[in-house]
């Protein structure tokens, strides 16, 4: 009986972890549906609610933790919204310091 309870507990934990990961992160493949000029609402409809939002002036940064399909690792992706529409997007590390330009939000680091 002890082994059965242990298996059920492990299975329940695995299902709960999978459900949690699915709820917290989306596939980075969804980023392929983002395009320059899209509205903020269109981005949120496509990618879901961002993990974090920051802004300075007329620039807003929507940050998503997305899973790279096939690789399985989680990456941080940023959508930069300026004057209400997508100005740039992609993996945070791919932008260099140009992601934030002169509008680096508090707590953010330009890589």
MDAnalysis code that builds the backbone (N, CA, C; Angstrom):
import MDAnalysis as mda
import numpy as np

u = mda.Universe.empty(333, n_residues=111, atom_resindex=np.repeat(np.arange(111), 3), trajectory=True)
u.add_TopologyAttr("name", ["N", "CA", "C"] * 111)
u.add_TopologyAttr("resid", np.arange(1, 112))
u.add_TopologyAttr("resname", ["UNK", "UNK", "UNK", "UNK", "UNK", "UNK", "UNK", "UNK", "UNK", "UNK", "UNK", "UNK", "UNK", "UNK", "UNK", "UNK", "UNK", "UNK", "UNK", "UNK", "UNK", "UNK", "UNK", "UNK", "UNK", "UNK", "UNK", "UNK", "UNK", "UNK", "UNK", "UNK", "UNK", "UNK", "UNK", "UNK", "UNK", "UNK", "UNK", "UNK", "UNK", "UNK", "UNK", "UNK", "UNK", "UNK", "UNK", "UNK", "UNK", "UNK", "UNK", "UNK", "UNK", "UNK", "UNK", "UNK", "UNK", "UNK", "UNK", "UNK", "UNK", "UNK", "UNK", "UNK", "UNK", "UNK", "UNK", "UNK", "UNK", "UNK", "UNK", "UNK", "UNK", "UNK", "UNK", "UNK", "UNK", "UNK", "UNK", "UNK", "UNK", "UNK", "UNK", "UNK", "UNK", "UNK", "UNK", "UNK", "UNK", "UNK", "UNK", "UNK", "UNK", "UNK", "UNK", "UNK", "UNK", "UNK", "UNK", "UNK", "UNK", "UNK", "UNK", "UNK", "UNK", "UNK", "UNK", "UNK", "UNK", "UNK", "UNK"])
u.atoms.positions = np.array([
    [0.820, -1.194, 0.000],
    [0.000, 0.000, 0.000],
    [0.867, 1.262, 0.000],
    [1.955, 1.230, 0.717],
    [2.854, 2.376, 0.760],
    [3.382, 2.735, -0.618],
    [3.727, 1.735, -1.416],
    [4.254, 1.982, -2.763],
    [3.183, 2.599, -3.652],
    [1.937, 2.165, -3.500],
    [0.841, 2.726, -4.296],
    [0.614, 4.190, -3.966],
    [0.641, 4.526, -2.710],
    [0.454, 5.915, -2.287],
    [1.604, 6.772, -2.804],
    [2.811, 6.231, -2.748],
    [3.979, 6.962, -3.231],
    [3.849, 7.235, -4.732],
    [3.431, 6.230, -5.522],
    [3.265, 6.413, -6.971],
    [2.196, 7.446, -7.281],
    [1.102, 7.398, -6.548],
    [0.018, 8.371, -6.758],
    [0.508, 9.771, -6.422],
    [1.254, 9.901, -5.347],
    [1.787, 11.201, -4.941],
    [2.751, 11.743, -5.992],
    [3.630, 10.900, -6.503],
    [4.582, 11.327, -7.529],
    [3.850, 11.713, -8.806],
    [2.853, 10.922, -9.197],
    [2.078, 11.223, -10.397],
    [1.324, 12.538, -10.236],
    [0.711, 12.751, -9.091],
    [-0.019, 13.994, -8.837],
    [0.923, 15.191, -8.873],
    [2.112, 15.045, -8.317],
    [3.090, 16.137, -8.331],
    [3.541, 16.438, -9.757],
    [3.741, 15.412, -10.557],
    [4.160, 15.618, -11.946],
    [3.070, 16.323, -12.749],
    [1.820, 15.912, -12.550],
    [0.706, 16.556, -13.251],
    [0.565, 18.004, -12.812],
    [0.689, 18.261, -11.526],
    [0.589, 19.628, -11.009],
    [1.716, 20.498, -11.560],
    [2.939, 19.962, -11.625],
    [4.074, 20.723, -12.159],
    [3.870, 21.034, -13.641],
    [3.380, 20.061, -14.390],
    [3.132, 20.287, -15.823],
    [2.050, 21.340, -16.022],
    [1.001, 21.291, -15.235],
    [-0.073, 22.285, -15.336],
    [0.439, 23.665, -14.957],
    [1.277, 23.750, -13.945],
    [1.829, 25.032, -13.514],
    [2.713, 25.615, -14.606],
    [3.583, 24.782, -15.200],
    [4.477, 25.262, -16.254],
    [3.678, 25.728, -17.468],
    [2.632, 25.021, -17.809],
    [1.810, 25.401, -18.949],
    [1.138, 26.735, -18.689],
    [0.694, 26.957, -17.485],
    [0.022, 28.208, -17.144],
    [0.972, 29.390, -17.078],
    [2.217, 29.150, -16.766],
    [3.168, 30.234, -16.563],
    [3.990, 30.571, -17.795],
    [4.070, 29.651, -18.715],
    [4.915, 29.899, -19.874],
    [4.268, 29.349, -21.125],
    [4.490, 30.035, -22.203],
    [4.000, 29.604, -23.495],
    [5.188, 29.222, -24.349],
    [4.912, 28.657, -25.475],
    [5.956, 28.290, -26.408],
    [6.485, 29.527, -27.126],
    [7.802, 29.543, -27.320],
    [8.395, 30.655, -28.053],
    [7.934, 30.671, -29.501],
    [7.354, 29.581, -29.996],
    [6.830, 29.546, -31.365],
    [5.718, 30.577, -31.557],
    [5.023, 30.929, -30.485],
    [3.973, 31.939, -30.573],
    [4.539, 33.304, -30.972],
    [5.820, 33.506, -30.693],
    [6.453, 34.773, -31.039],
    [6.459, 34.984, -32.559],
    [6.373, 33.890, -33.319],
    [6.328, 33.994, -34.782],
    [5.063, 34.695, -35.271],
    [4.062, 34.795, -34.414],
    [2.812, 35.454, -34.783],
    [2.805, 36.941, -34.430],
    [3.907, 37.435, -33.881],
    [4.034, 38.848, -33.541],
    [4.674, 39.557, -34.727],
    [4.207, 40.743, -35.026],
    [4.815, 41.509, -36.114],
    [4.902, 42.981, -35.726],
    [5.811, 43.665, -36.363],
    [5.983, 45.092, -36.120],
    [4.685, 45.815, -36.457],
    [4.335, 46.780, -35.630],
    [3.127, 47.559, -35.865],
    [1.879, 47.009, -35.191],
    [1.940, 45.789, -34.649],
    [0.779, 45.231, -33.941],
    [0.466, 46.093, -32.722],
    [-0.786, 46.112, -32.322],
    [-1.166, 46.837, -31.115],
    [-0.807, 46.013, -29.881],
    [-0.750, 46.679, -28.743],
    [-0.488, 45.998, -27.474],
    [-1.536, 44.926, -27.234],
    [-2.808, 45.235, -27.495],
    [-3.887, 44.271, -27.286],
    [-3.716, 43.026, -28.153],
    [-3.256, 43.219, -29.391],
    [-3.019, 42.074, -30.272],
    [-1.896, 41.191, -29.737],
    [-0.864, 41.810, -29.171],
    [0.242, 41.049, -28.588],
    [-0.255, 40.217, -27.415],
    [-1.012, 40.839, -26.521],
    [-1.512, 40.127, -25.346],
    [-2.471, 39.014, -25.767],
    [-3.261, 39.253, -26.787],
    [-4.168, 38.210, -27.282],
    [-3.368, 37.027, -27.835],
    [-2.242, 37.300, -28.467],
    [-1.416, 36.259, -29.079],
    [-0.555, 35.524, -28.062],
    [0.128, 36.265, -27.188],
    [1.085, 35.676, -26.256],
    [0.528, 35.448, -24.857],
    [-0.602, 36.069, -24.552],
    [-1.140, 35.969, -23.199],
    [-0.639, 37.108, -22.329],
    [-1.010, 37.057, -21.083],
    [-0.603, 38.094, -20.140],
    [0.906, 38.041, -19.919],
    [1.585, 39.185, -20.009],
    [3.042, 39.180, -19.821],
    [3.437, 38.842, -18.391],
    [4.629, 38.293, -18.255],
    [5.182, 37.979, -16.942],
    [5.479, 39.258, -16.169],
    [5.921, 40.276, -16.898],
    [6.225, 41.564, -16.275],
    [5.989, 42.670, -17.294],
    [5.647, 43.844, -16.786],
    [5.448, 45.023, -17.624],
    [6.224, 46.169, -16.991],
    [6.948, 46.900, -17.820],
    [7.621, 48.103, -17.339],
    [7.498, 49.161, -18.422],
    [7.637, 50.403, -18.029],
    [7.470, 51.489, -18.988],
    [8.262, 52.707, -18.555],
    [8.598, 53.505, -19.547],
    [9.221, 54.803, -19.297],
    [8.877, 55.680, -20.494],
    [8.278, 56.821, -20.227],
    [7.850, 57.697, -21.312],
    [6.789, 57.010, -22.149],
    [6.956, 57.029, -23.455],
    [5.977, 56.390, -24.331],
    [6.407, 54.982, -24.749],
    [7.384, 54.404, -24.043],
    [7.869, 53.061, -24.348],
    [7.435, 52.106, -23.241],
    [6.839, 50.989, -23.658],
    [6.398, 49.960, -22.717],
    [7.069, 48.647, -23.098],
    [7.513, 47.905, -22.099],
    [8.176, 46.626, -22.312],
    [7.310, 45.521, -21.726],
    [6.880, 44.583, -22.563],
    [6.137, 43.412, -22.114],
    [7.132, 42.255, -22.092],
    [7.345, 41.670, -20.937],
    [8.327, 40.598, -20.789],
    [7.602, 39.272, -20.630],
    [8.022, 38.290, -21.411],
    [7.434, 36.950, -21.393],
    [8.526, 35.926, -21.143],
    [8.243, 34.967, -20.290],
    [9.116, 33.812, -20.106],
    [8.519, 32.702, -20.960],
    [9.187, 32.384, -22.058],
    [8.660, 31.424, -23.018],
    [9.569, 30.210, -23.129],
    [8.980, 29.068, -23.374],
    [9.725, 27.819, -23.497],
    [10.130, 27.628, -24.953],
    [11.403, 27.363, -25.173],
    [11.892, 27.034, -26.506],
    [11.505, 25.598, -26.821],
    [10.576, 25.411, -27.746],
    [10.152, 24.062, -28.132],
    [11.339, 23.314, -28.720],
    [11.426, 22.039, -28.425],
    [12.516, 21.215, -28.935],
    [13.733, 21.252, -28.040],
    [13.956, 22.386, -27.389],
    [15.093, 22.530, -26.486],
    [14.619, 22.364, -25.047],
    [13.459, 22.914, -24.754],
    [12.863, 22.765, -23.437],
    [13.291, 23.800, -22.414],
    [14.228, 24.657, -22.757],
    [14.645, 25.666, -21.787],
    [13.760, 26.903, -21.894],
    [13.723, 27.652, -20.825],
    [12.907, 28.852, -20.782],
    [13.780, 30.066, -21.072],
    [13.290, 30.928, -21.935],
    [14.011, 32.137, -22.313],
    [13.128, 33.348, -22.030],
    [13.775, 34.484, -21.830],
    [13.052, 35.722, -21.602],
    [12.934, 36.482, -22.922],
    [11.710, 36.749, -23.317],
    [11.434, 37.493, -24.537],
    [10.788, 38.817, -24.178],
    [11.108, 39.840, -24.947],
    [10.599, 41.179, -24.675],
    [9.922, 41.717, -25.929],
    [8.762, 42.340, -25.715],
    [8.089, 43.061, -26.782],
    [8.146, 44.528, -26.397],
    [8.751, 45.329, -27.259],
    [8.902, 46.768, -26.991],
    [7.800, 47.506, -27.739],
    [6.928, 48.136, -26.966],
    [5.791, 48.870, -27.515],
    [6.117, 50.362, -27.435],
    [6.040, 51.046, -28.568],
    [6.267, 52.486, -28.564],
    [5.115, 53.147, -29.307],
    [4.534, 54.167, -28.655],
    [3.379, 54.886, -29.206],
    [2.248, 53.929, -29.567],
    [2.060, 52.907, -28.714],
    [0.921, 52.005, -28.848],
    [1.087, 50.817, -29.764],
    [2.257, 50.686, -30.431],
    [2.420, 49.542, -31.328],
    [3.808, 48.920, -31.178],
    [3.941, 47.669, -31.633],
    [5.191, 46.932, -31.512],
    [6.275, 47.612, -32.348],
    [7.367, 47.965, -31.681],
    [8.504, 48.600, -32.325],
    [9.627, 47.583, -32.522],
    [9.766, 46.642, -31.590],
    [10.746, 45.562, -31.705],
    [10.341, 44.442, -30.756],
    [10.869, 43.239, -31.001],
    [10.564, 42.092, -30.154],
    [11.601, 41.009, -30.369],
    [11.732, 40.127, -29.405],
    [12.653, 39.000, -29.520],
    [13.239, 38.628, -28.181],
    [14.197, 37.692, -28.214],
    [14.862, 37.270, -26.995],
    [15.669, 38.442, -26.449],
    [15.566, 38.654, -25.165],
    [16.219, 39.820, -24.551],
    [17.689, 39.925, -24.921],
    [18.426, 38.855, -24.889],
    [19.858, 38.883, -25.151],
    [20.228, 39.207, -26.584],
    [19.288, 39.094, -27.514],
    [19.598, 39.342, -28.921],
    [19.610, 40.815, -29.301],
    [19.144, 41.681, -28.431],
    [19.035, 43.089, -28.762],
    [20.268, 43.895, -28.439],
    [21.065, 43.417, -27.518],
    [22.163, 44.241, -27.032],
    [21.572, 45.440, -26.312],
    [22.280, 46.528, -26.265],
    [21.788, 47.696, -25.550],
    [20.713, 48.437, -26.335],
    [20.490, 48.066, -27.603],
    [19.497, 48.773, -28.417],
    [18.062, 48.478, -27.995],
    [17.836, 47.411, -27.224],
    [16.483, 47.084, -26.786],
    [15.876, 48.239, -26.020],
    [16.643, 48.780, -25.092],
    [16.120, 49.841, -24.259],
    [16.442, 51.225, -24.804],
    [17.407, 51.323, -25.660],
    [17.789, 52.639, -26.154],
    [18.115, 53.539, -24.991],
    [17.531, 54.716, -24.995],
    [17.748, 55.634, -23.878],
    [16.659, 55.507, -22.841],
    [15.712, 54.565, -23.057],
    [14.562, 54.415, -22.169],
    [14.654, 53.134, -21.350],
    [15.727, 52.936, -20.613],
    [15.868, 51.754, -19.789],
    [14.976, 51.885, -18.562],
    [13.966, 50.975, -18.415],
    [13.087, 51.064, -17.257],
    [13.815, 50.710, -15.968],
    [13.319, 51.227, -14.869],
    [13.928, 50.945, -13.573],
    [13.963, 49.455, -13.331],
    [15.096, 48.949, -12.875],
    [15.234, 47.533, -12.566],
    [15.617, 46.695, -13.772],
    [15.607, 47.242, -14.965],
    [15.950, 46.488, -16.161],
    [17.424, 46.666, -16.466],
    [17.992, 45.668, -17.114],
    [19.384, 45.774, -17.501],
    [19.489, 45.602, -19.003],
    [20.193, 46.446, -19.640],
    [20.445, 46.319, -21.078],
    [21.657, 45.428, -21.231],
    [21.502, 44.340, -21.988],
    [22.601, 43.389, -22.198],
    [23.249, 43.624, -23.518],
])
